[in-house]
């Protein structure tokens, strides 16, 4: 979701560290073509560049995908991200503390409630 990417980028900016790595995303199916069509519609509405291709075309573009049947319908985009989970967890814990959260290790959670400000 584009909104969540923007929020992650805000955290990166505030923390001065890269938490996300941009990668290509591939969604593929042999049966639920309507799901691929929905992805394409959403991408188009949000200005995300993408390609639709069959399995053979995917194999040619990305040799990692070998022997993919032409029966596959594939949605390929460059708007996917990997999150550096180790680095991110520490940063999110720091931000939570900065904004008033109390973090406690090895404690049973019996209630979560919002305190008046």
Beta strands, then each sheet from edge to edge (+ up, - down):
strand 1: 20-29
strand 2: 50-54
strand 3: 73-83
sheet 1: 1+ 3- 2+
end
